[in-house]
Amino acid sequence: QVQLVESGGGLVQPGGSLRLSCAASRSIYAMGWYRQAPGKQRELVATTTDAGRVNYGNSVKGRFTISRDNAKNTVYLQMNSLKPEDTAVYYCNANSGWGSVDYWGQGTQVTVSS
């Protein structure tokens, strides 16, 4: 069992930045972020393994950066050049590899608006 606690969401203006964090209750192979806007399906934002391999969704590539502090069991998402279409609930995800159970955080709201 893994508990995930997210923080860092909020309201920002277009072009602004936010930094999300997700702390896991123990070490785990992969951690990352997904997001879901109202009326839309949940989509990949970014993931990373404990060895540092990363994967980004096409919509955020070049603007968002995922990083991980294994000593703290924490993953971060630095979001720059935010756009209104980035508005969504962002969910932290963790798993032990392909085919393993997925753990999810409670979600943190990110709103990009003037």
N, CA, C and O atoms as a GROMACS GRO file, in nm:
protein
  456
    1GLN      N    1   0.084  -0.118   0.000
    1GLN     CA    2   0.000   0.000   0.000
    1GLN      C    3   0.088   0.125   0.000
    1GLN      O    4   0.190   0.130   0.069
    2VAL      N    5   0.047   0.224  -0.078
    2VAL     CA    6   0.119   0.350  -0.088
    2VAL      C    7   0.018   0.464  -0.076
    2VAL      O    8  -0.084   0.466  -0.144
    3GLN      N    9   0.050   0.556   0.012
    3GLN     CA   10  -0.029   0.678   0.023
    3GLN      C   11   0.044   0.791  -0.046
    3GLN      O   12   0.166   0.804  -0.032
    4LEU      N   13  -0.029   0.874  -0.120
    4LEU     CA   14   0.027   0.984  -0.195
    4LEU      C   15  -0.039   1.114  -0.151
    4LEU      O   16  -0.161   1.124  -0.146
    5VAL      N   17   0.043   1.213  -0.120
    5VAL     CA   18  -0.007   1.342  -0.074
    5VAL      C   19   0.045   1.450  -0.168
    5VAL      O   20   0.166   1.469  -0.180
    6GLU      N   21  -0.047   1.519  -0.234
    6GLU     CA   22  -0.014   1.622  -0.331
    6GLU      C   23  -0.027   1.760  -0.271
    6GLU      O   24  -0.105   1.783  -0.178
    7SER      N   25   0.050   1.853  -0.326
    7SER     CA   26   0.039   1.993  -0.286
    7SER      C   27   0.092   2.081  -0.399
    7SER      O   28   0.159   2.033  -0.490
    8GLY      N   29   0.060   2.209  -0.392
    8GLY     CA   30   0.115   2.306  -0.484
    8GLY      C   31   0.020   2.362  -0.587
    8GLY      O   32   0.056   2.453  -0.661
    9GLY      N   33  -0.101   2.310  -0.594
    9GLY     CA   34  -0.197   2.362  -0.689
    9GLY      C   35  -0.245   2.501  -0.651
    9GLY      O   36  -0.222   2.549  -0.540
   10GLY      N   37  -0.313   2.565  -0.745
   10GLY     CA   38  -0.365   2.697  -0.720
   10GLY      C   39  -0.407   2.767  -0.846
   10GLY      O   40  -0.419   2.705  -0.952
   11LEU      N   41  -0.429   2.896  -0.834
   11LEU     CA   42  -0.471   2.981  -0.945
   11LEU      C   43  -0.353   3.064  -0.993
   11LEU      O   44  -0.287   3.131  -0.915
   12VAL      N   45  -0.327   3.058  -1.123
   12VAL     CA   46  -0.220   3.136  -1.184
   12VAL      C   47  -0.269   3.199  -1.313
   12VAL      O   48  -0.364   3.152  -1.374
   13GLN      N   49  -0.201   3.305  -1.353
   13GLN     CA   50  -0.233   3.370  -1.480
   13GLN      C   51  -0.164   3.299  -1.596
   13GLN      O   52  -0.062   3.234  -1.577
   14PRO      N   53  -0.220   3.310  -1.716
   14PRO     CA   54  -0.152   3.253  -1.832
   14PRO      C   55  -0.008   3.302  -1.841
   14PRO      O   56   0.020   3.420  -1.819
   15GLY      N   57   0.082   3.211  -1.872
   15GLY     CA   58   0.223   3.241  -1.877
   15GLY      C   59   0.295   3.224  -1.745
   15GLY      O   60   0.418   3.231  -1.739
   16GLY      N   61   0.220   3.201  -1.639
   16GLY     CA   62   0.279   3.184  -1.508
   16GLY      C   63   0.330   3.044  -1.484
   16GLY      O   64   0.330   2.960  -1.573
   17SER      N   65   0.375   3.022  -1.360
   17SER     CA   66   0.436   2.895  -1.323
   17SER      C   67   0.380   2.844  -1.191
   17SER      O   68   0.338   2.921  -1.105
   18LEU      N   69   0.380   2.713  -1.178
   18LEU     CA   70   0.348   2.645  -1.053
   18LEU      C   71   0.439   2.526  -1.038
   18LEU      O   72   0.489   2.470  -1.136
   19ARG      N   73   0.462   2.486  -0.914
   19ARG     CA   74   0.540   2.367  -0.884
   19ARG      C   75   0.457   2.276  -0.794
   19ARG      O   76   0.424   2.312  -0.681
   20LEU      N   77   0.423   2.160  -0.846
   20LEU     CA   78   0.349   2.060  -0.770
   20LEU      C   79   0.445   1.962  -0.705
   20LEU      O   80   0.553   1.936  -0.758
   21SER      N   81   0.404   1.909  -0.592
   21SER     CA   82   0.481   1.805  -0.528
   21SER      C   83   0.390   1.691  -0.486
   21SER      O   84   0.271   1.711  -0.459
   22CYS      N   85   0.445   1.572  -0.481
   22CYS     CA   86   0.372   1.454  -0.437
   22CYS      C   87   0.466   1.369  -0.354
   22CYS      O   88   0.570   1.323  -0.402
   23ALA      N   89   0.429   1.349  -0.229
   23ALA     CA   90   0.509   1.270  -0.137
   23ALA      C   91   0.444   1.134  -0.116
   23ALA      O   92   0.326   1.125  -0.083
   24ALA      N   93   0.522   1.029  -0.137
   24ALA     CA   94   0.476   0.892  -0.117
   24ALA      C   95   0.517   0.841   0.020
   24ALA      O   96   0.617   0.884   0.077
   25SER      N   97   0.438   0.750   0.072
   25SER     CA   98   0.464   0.696   0.205
   25SER      C   99   0.580   0.599   0.208
   25SER      O  100   0.630   0.567   0.316
   26ARG      N  101   0.625   0.553   0.093
   26ARG     CA  102   0.742   0.469   0.083
   26ARG      C  103   0.799   0.479  -0.057
   26ARG      O  104   0.737   0.536  -0.146
   27SER      N  105   0.917   0.424  -0.076
   27SER     CA  106   0.978   0.423  -0.207
   27SER      C  107   0.897   0.334  -0.301
   27SER      O  108   0.837   0.235  -0.260
   28ILE      N  109   0.897   0.373  -0.429
   28ILE     CA  110   0.824   0.298  -0.530
   28ILE      C  111   0.888   0.324  -0.666
   28ILE      O  112   0.948   0.429  -0.687
   29TYR      N  113   0.876   0.228  -0.756
   29TYR     CA  114   0.947   0.229  -0.884
   29TYR      C  115   0.917   0.352  -0.969
   29TYR      O  116   1.009   0.420  -1.014
   30ALA      N  117   0.790   0.380  -0.991
   30ALA     CA  118   0.752   0.486  -1.082
   30ALA      C  119   0.653   0.581  -1.016
   30ALA      O  120   0.563   0.538  -0.943
   31MET      N  121   0.670   0.708  -1.042
   31MET     CA  122   0.578   0.810  -0.996
   31MET      C  123   0.556   0.909  -1.109
   31MET      O  124   0.641   0.925  -1.196
   32GLY      N  125   0.442   0.974  -1.107
   32GLY     CA  126   0.416   1.072  -1.210
   32GLY      C  127   0.285   1.144  -1.189
   32GLY      O  128   0.223   1.137  -1.083
   33TRP      N  129   0.246   1.214  -1.293
   33TRP     CA  130   0.128   1.300  -1.288
   33TRP      C  131   0.038   1.276  -1.407
   33TRP      O  132   0.083   1.262  -1.520
   34TYR      N  133  -0.092   1.272  -1.379
   34TYR     CA  134  -0.197   1.274  -1.479
   34TYR      C  135  -0.289   1.390  -1.446
   34TYR      O  136  -0.288   1.442  -1.335
   35ARG      N  137  -0.368   1.431  -1.544
   35ARG     CA  138  -0.462   1.540  -1.520
   35ARG      C  139  -0.596   1.510  -1.586
   35ARG      O  140  -0.603   1.435  -1.683
   36GLN      N  141  -0.700   1.571  -1.532
   36GLN     CA  142  -0.833   1.552  -1.585
   36GLN      C  143  -0.910   1.683  -1.575
   36GLN      O  144  -0.930   1.736  -1.466
   37ALA      N  145  -0.953   1.733  -1.689
   37ALA     CA  146  -1.037   1.852  -1.695
   37ALA      C  147  -1.183   1.808  -1.698
   37ALA      O  148  -1.213   1.696  -1.738
   38PRO      N  149  -1.274   1.896  -1.656
   38PRO     CA  150  -1.416   1.861  -1.659
   38PRO      C  151  -1.462   1.816  -1.797
   38PRO      O  152  -1.436   1.883  -1.897
   39GLY      N  153  -1.530   1.703  -1.803
   39GLY     CA  154  -1.582   1.651  -1.928
   39GLY      C  155  -1.480   1.586  -2.018
   39GLY      O  156  -1.513   1.547  -2.130
   40LYS      N  157  -1.356   1.573  -1.973
   40LYS     CA  158  -1.251   1.514  -2.054
   40LYS      C  159  -1.191   1.393  -1.982
   40LYS      O  160  -1.202   1.380  -1.860
   41GLN      N  161  -1.127   1.307  -2.060
   41GLN     CA  162  -1.064   1.189  -2.002
   41GLN      C  163  -0.933   1.226  -1.933
   41GLN      O  164  -0.870   1.326  -1.966
   42ARG      N  165  -0.894   1.143  -1.840
   42ARG     CA  166  -0.767   1.164  -1.773
   42ARG      C  167  -0.653   1.137  -1.870
   42ARG      O  168  -0.655   1.039  -1.944
   43GLU      N  169  -0.553   1.224  -1.869
   43GLU     CA  170  -0.444   1.213  -1.964
   43GLU      C  171  -0.308   1.218  -1.893
   43GLU      O  172  -0.294   1.275  -1.784
   44LEU      N  173  -0.211   1.158  -1.957
   44LEU     CA  174  -0.074   1.159  -1.907
   44LEU      C  175  -0.017   1.300  -1.910
   44LEU      O  176  -0.031   1.371  -2.010
   45VAL      N  177   0.048   1.339  -1.802
   45VAL     CA  178   0.128   1.461  -1.798
   45VAL      C  179   0.276   1.426  -1.805
   45VAL      O  180   0.345   1.466  -1.899
   46ALA      N  181   0.323   1.352  -1.708
   46ALA     CA  182   0.463   1.312  -1.704
   46ALA      C  183   0.481   1.201  -1.602
   46ALA      O  184   0.411   1.195  -1.502
   47THR      N  185   0.577   1.112  -1.629
   47THR     CA  186   0.612   1.007  -1.536
   47THR      C  187   0.764   0.994  -1.528
   47THR      O  188   0.835   1.036  -1.619
   48THR      N  189   0.810   0.937  -1.420
   48THR     CA  190   0.953   0.911  -1.404
   48THR      C  191   0.973   0.787  -1.318
   48THR      O  192   0.894   0.759  -1.228
   49THR      N  193   1.079   0.712  -1.348
   49THR     CA  194   1.116   0.597  -1.268
   49THR      C  195   1.220   0.637  -1.165
   49THR      O  196   1.274   0.747  -1.169
   50ASP      N  197   1.248   0.545  -1.073
   50ASP     CA  198   1.348   0.574  -0.971
   50ASP      C  199   1.489   0.584  -1.029
   50ASP      O  200   1.580   0.633  -0.962
   51ALA      N  201   1.508   0.537  -1.152
   51ALA     CA  202   1.636   0.549  -1.220
   51ALA      C  203   1.646   0.676  -1.305
   51ALA      O  204   1.751   0.701  -1.364
   52GLY      N  205   1.539   0.755  -1.311
   52GLY     CA  206   1.545   0.882  -1.380
   52GLY      C  207   1.490   0.885  -1.521
   52GLY      O  208   1.495   0.990  -1.586
   53ARG      N  209   1.439   0.774  -1.571
   53ARG     CA  210   1.378   0.775  -1.704
   53ARG      C  211   1.246   0.851  -1.698
   53ARG      O  212   1.165   0.828  -1.608
   54VAL      N  213   1.224   0.941  -1.793
   54VAL     CA  214   1.106   1.027  -1.792
   54VAL      C  215   1.025   1.011  -1.920
   54VAL      O  216   1.078   0.972  -2.024
   55ASN      N  217   0.898   1.041  -1.909
   55ASN     CA  218   0.807   1.038  -2.022
   55ASN      C  219   0.708   1.152  -2.007
   55ASN      O  220   0.649   1.169  -1.900
   56TYR      N  221   0.689   1.230  -2.113
   56TYR     CA  222   0.600   1.345  -2.110
   56TYR      C  223   0.487   1.330  -2.211
   56TYR      O  224   0.505   1.275  -2.319
   57GLY      N  225   0.371   1.380  -2.173
   57GLY     CA  226   0.264   1.394  -2.269
   57GLY      C  227   0.298   1.502  -2.369
   57GLY      O  228   0.365   1.600  -2.336
   58ASN      N  229   0.250   1.486  -2.492
   58ASN     CA  230   0.285   1.580  -2.598
   58ASN      C  231   0.238   1.723  -2.568
   58ASN      O  232   0.304   1.818  -2.609
   59SER      N  233   0.129   1.738  -2.498
   59SER     CA  234   0.075   1.870  -2.474
   59SER      C  235   0.157   1.953  -2.376
   59SER      O  236   0.140   2.075  -2.370
   60VAL      N  237   0.245   1.889  -2.300
   60VAL     CA  238   0.323   1.961  -2.199
   60VAL      C  239   0.472   1.958  -2.227
   60VAL      O  240   0.549   2.024  -2.158
   61LYS      N  241   0.514   1.883  -2.326
   61LYS     CA  242   0.656   1.869  -2.356
   61LYS      C  243   0.717   2.005  -2.388
   61LYS      O  244   0.664   2.081  -2.469
   62GLY      N  245   0.829   2.034  -2.323
   62GLY     CA  246   0.896   2.162  -2.342
   62GLY      C  247   0.853   2.269  -2.246
   62GLY      O  248   0.919   2.372  -2.235
   63ARG      N  249   0.743   2.248  -2.174
   63ARG     CA  250   0.694   2.345  -2.078
   63ARG      C  251   0.700   2.294  -1.935
   63ARG      O  252   0.725   2.371  -1.842
   64PHE      N  253   0.676   2.165  -1.916
   64PHE     CA  254   0.675   2.105  -1.784
   64PHE      C  255   0.800   2.020  -1.765
   64PHE      O  256   0.853   1.963  -1.861
   65THR      N  257   0.846   2.013  -1.642
   65THR     CA  258   0.960   1.929  -1.608
   65THR      C  259   0.929   1.848  -1.484
   65THR      O  260   0.890   1.903  -1.381
   66ILE      N  261   0.946   1.717  -1.494
   66ILE     CA  262   0.926   1.630  -1.379
   66ILE      C  263   1.062   1.596  -1.319
   66ILE      O  264   1.160   1.577  -1.391
   67SER      N  265   1.067   1.589  -1.188
   67SER     CA  266   1.189   1.552  -1.118
   67SER      C  267   1.152   1.471  -0.995
   67SER      O  268   1.036   1.468  -0.953
   68ARG      N  269   1.252   1.406  -0.938
   68ARG     CA  270   1.225   1.315  -0.828
   68ARG      C  271   1.338   1.318  -0.728
   68ARG      O  272   1.455   1.319  -0.764
   69ASP      N  273   1.301   1.318  -0.602
   69ASP     CA  274   1.396   1.307  -0.492
   69ASP      C  275   1.370   1.173  -0.425
   69ASP      O  276   1.279   1.161  -0.343
   70ASN      N  277   1.449   1.073  -0.459
   70ASN     CA  278   1.426   0.939  -0.408
   70ASN      C  279   1.443   0.931  -0.257
   70ASN      O  280   1.376   0.851  -0.191
   71ALA      N  281   1.531   1.012  -0.201
   71ALA     CA  282   1.553   1.010  -0.057
   71ALA      C  283   1.429   1.055   0.018
   71ALA      O  284   1.406   1.013   0.132
   72LYS      N  285   1.348   1.140  -0.044
   72LYS     CA  286   1.226   1.189   0.018
   72LYS      C  287   1.101   1.122  -0.036
   72LYS      O  288   0.990   1.156   0.006
   73ASN      N  289   1.116   1.027  -0.127
   73ASN     CA  290   1.003   0.960  -0.191
   73ASN      C  291   0.906   1.062  -0.250
   73ASN      O  292   0.784   1.046  -0.240
   74THR      N  293   0.960   1.164  -0.311
   74THR     CA  294   0.880   1.277  -0.358
   74THR      C  295   0.908   1.306  -0.505
   74THR      O  296   1.023   1.305  -0.549
   75VAL      N  297   0.802   1.332  -0.579
   75VAL     CA  298   0.813   1.372  -0.718
   75VAL      C  299   0.760   1.514  -0.732
   75VAL      O  300   0.666   1.552  -0.662
   76TYR      N  301   0.821   1.591  -0.821
   76TYR     CA  302   0.784   1.729  -0.843
   76TYR      C  303   0.745   1.750  -0.989
   76TYR      O  304   0.793   1.679  -1.078
   77LEU      N  305   0.660   1.846  -1.011
   77LEU     CA  306   0.625   1.886  -1.146
   77LEU      C  307   0.637   2.038  -1.155
   77LEU      O  308   0.554   2.110  -1.100
   78GLN      N  309   0.739   2.084  -1.225
   78GLN     CA  310   0.756   2.227  -1.250
   78GLN      C  311   0.681   2.262  -1.378
   78GLN      O  312   0.712   2.210  -1.485
   79MET      N  313   0.582   2.348  -1.366
   79MET     CA  314   0.497   2.385  -1.478
   79MET      C  315   0.522   2.530  -1.514
   79MET      O  316   0.496   2.620  -1.434
   80ASN      N  317   0.574   2.553  -1.633
   80ASN     CA  318   0.603   2.686  -1.682
   80ASN      C  319   0.517   2.716  -1.805
   80ASN      O  320   0.460   2.626  -1.866
   81SER      N  321   0.509   2.844  -1.839
   81SER     CA  322   0.433   2.888  -1.956
   81SER      C  323   0.293   2.829  -1.957
   81SER      O  324   0.247   2.776  -2.058
   82LEU      N  325   0.227   2.839  -1.845
   82LEU     CA  326   0.096   2.777  -1.830
   82LEU      C  327  -0.007   2.842  -1.921
   82LEU      O  328  -0.007   2.963  -1.943
   83LYS      N  329  -0.096   2.758  -1.972
   83LYS     CA  330  -0.202   2.800  -2.062
   83LYS      C  331  -0.337   2.767  -2.000
   83LYS      O  332  -0.346   2.679  -1.915
   84PRO      N  333  -0.443   2.837  -2.042
   84PRO     CA  334  -0.576   2.804  -1.989
   84PRO      C  335  -0.613   2.658  -2.007
   84PRO      O  336  -0.682   2.601  -1.923
   85GLU      N  337  -0.569   2.596  -2.116
   85GLU     CA  338  -0.601   2.456  -2.139
   85GLU      C  339  -0.529   2.360  -2.045
   85GLU      O  340  -0.557   2.240  -2.045
   86ASP      N  341  -0.436   2.412  -1.964
   86ASP     CA  342  -0.373   2.331  -1.860
   86ASP      C  343  -0.461   2.319  -1.736
   86ASP      O  344  -0.430   2.242  -1.646
   87THR      N  345  -0.569   2.394  -1.732
   87THR     CA  346  -0.660   2.388  -1.618
   87THR      C  347  -0.718   2.248  -1.603
   87THR      O  348  -0.777   2.194  -1.696
   88ALA      N  349  -0.700   2.190  -1.486
   88ALA     CA  350  -0.744   2.053  -1.461
   88ALA      C  351  -0.715   2.018  -1.316
   88ALA      O  352  -0.647   2.092  -1.244
   89VAL      N  353  -0.768   1.905  -1.274
   89VAL     CA  354  -0.725   1.844  -1.150
   89VAL      C  355  -0.606   1.756  -1.182
   89VAL      O  356  -0.614   1.670  -1.270
   90TYR      N  357  -0.497   1.776  -1.112
   90TYR     CA  358  -0.375   1.700  -1.135
   90TYR      C  359  -0.363   1.593  -1.028
   90TYR      O  360  -0.369   1.621  -0.908
   91TYR      N  361  -0.345   1.469  -1.072
   91TYR     CA  362  -0.339   1.354  -0.984
   91TYR      C  363  -0.201   1.291  -0.985
   91TYR      O  364  -0.145   1.264  -1.091
   92CYS      N  365  -0.147   1.270  -0.869
   92CYS     CA  366  -0.023   1.196  -0.856
   92CYS      C  367  -0.050   1.047  -0.872
   92CYS      O  368  -0.152   0.996  -0.824
   93ASN      N  369   0.040   0.978  -0.938
   93ASN     CA  370   0.028   0.835  -0.963
   93ASN      C  371   0.157   0.764  -0.925
   93ASN      O  372   0.266   0.820  -0.940
   94ALA      N  373   0.145   0.643  -0.876
   94ALA     CA  374   0.262   0.562  -0.845
   94ALA      C  375   0.231   0.416  -0.872
   94ALA      O  376   0.118   0.370  -0.853
   95ASN      N  377   0.332   0.342  -0.915
   95ASN     CA  378   0.317   0.199  -0.936
   95ASN      C  379   0.454   0.132  -0.928
   95ASN      O  380   0.557   0.199  -0.928
   96SER      N  381   0.452   0.001  -0.922
   96SER     CA  382   0.575  -0.078  -0.910
   96SER      C  383   0.620  -0.137  -1.042
   96SER      O  384   0.704  -0.227  -1.043
   97GLY      N  385   0.568  -0.088  -1.152
   97GLY     CA  386   0.606  -0.136  -1.284
   97GLY      C  387   0.486  -0.181  -1.364
   97GLY      O  388   0.373  -0.182  -1.314
   98TRP      N  389   0.510  -0.218  -1.489
   98TRP     CA  390   0.402  -0.259  -1.578
   98TRP      C  391   0.324  -0.376  -1.519
   98TRP      O  392   0.381  -0.476  -1.477
   99GLY      N  393   0.193  -0.361  -1.517
   99GLY     CA  394   0.106  -0.465  -1.468
   99GLY      C  395   0.078  -0.459  -1.319
   99GLY      O  396  -0.003  -0.537  -1.269
  100SER      N  397   0.142  -0.369  -1.248
  100SER     CA  398   0.120  -0.357  -1.105
  100SER      C  399   0.002  -0.265  -1.077
  100SER      O  400  -0.047  -0.196  -1.166
  101VAL      N  401  -0.043  -0.266  -0.953
  101VAL     CA  402  -0.154  -0.181  -0.913
  101VAL      C  403  -0.111  -0.035  -0.917
  101VAL      O  404   0.004  -0.001  -0.887
  102ASP      N  405  -0.204   0.051  -0.955
  102ASP     CA  406  -0.182   0.195  -0.956
  102ASP      C  407  -0.233   0.257  -0.827
  102ASP      O  408  -0.344   0.226  -0.781
  103TYR      N  409  -0.154   0.344  -0.770
  103TYR     CA  410  -0.195   0.423  -0.656
  103TYR      C  411  -0.217   0.567  -0.701
  103TYR      O  412  -0.145   0.617  -0.787
  104TRP      N  413  -0.316   0.632  -0.643
  104TRP     CA  414  -0.353   0.766  -0.684
  104TRP      C  415  -0.364   0.859  -0.565
  104TRP      O  416  -0.412   0.820  -0.458
  105GLY      N  417  -0.319   0.982  -0.584
  105GLY     CA  418  -0.343   1.085  -0.486
  105GLY      C  419  -0.484   1.140  -0.496
  105GLY      O  420  -0.561   1.099  -0.583
  106GLN      N  421  -0.517   1.232  -0.408
  106GLN     CA  422  -0.652   1.286  -0.404
  106GLN      C  423  -0.677   1.392  -0.511
  106GLN      O  424  -0.792   1.427  -0.538
  107GLY      N  425  -0.572   1.442  -0.572
  107GLY     CA  426  -0.583   1.544  -0.675
  107GLY      C  427  -0.565   1.684  -0.619
  107GLY      O  428  -0.605   1.713  -0.507
  108THR      N  429  -0.504   1.769  -0.700
  108THR     CA  430  -0.489   1.909  -0.664
  108THR      C  431  -0.530   1.995  -0.784
  108THR      O  432  -0.489   1.968  -0.897
  109GLN      N  433  -0.609   2.096  -0.758
  109GLN     CA  434  -0.665   2.178  -0.865
  109GLN      C  435  -0.563   2.279  -0.915
  109GLN      O  436  -0.501   2.351  -0.835
  110VAL      N  437  -0.545   2.285  -1.046
  110VAL     CA  438  -0.465   2.388  -1.111
  110VAL      C  439  -0.558   2.465  -1.204
  110VAL      O  440  -0.620   2.407  -1.293
  111THR      N  441  -0.567   2.595  -1.183
  111THR     CA  442  -0.651   2.680  -1.266
  111THR      C  443  -0.566   2.790  -1.327
  111THR      O  444  -0.499   2.864  -1.255
  112VAL      N  445  -0.569   2.801  -1.459
  112VAL     CA  446  -0.494   2.902  -1.531
  112VAL      C  447  -0.595   2.997  -1.594
  112VAL      O  448  -0.666   2.961  -1.687
  113SER      N  449  -0.600   3.118  -1.542
  113SER     CA  450  -0.701   3.214  -1.586
  113SER      C  451  -0.657   3.355  -1.552
  113SER      O  452  -0.583   3.378  -1.456
  114SER      N  453  -0.704   3.451  -1.633
  114SER     CA  454  -0.681   3.591  -1.604
  114SER      C  455  -0.784   3.645  -1.507
  114SER      O  456  -0.779   3.763  -1.471
   0.00000   0.00000   0.00000
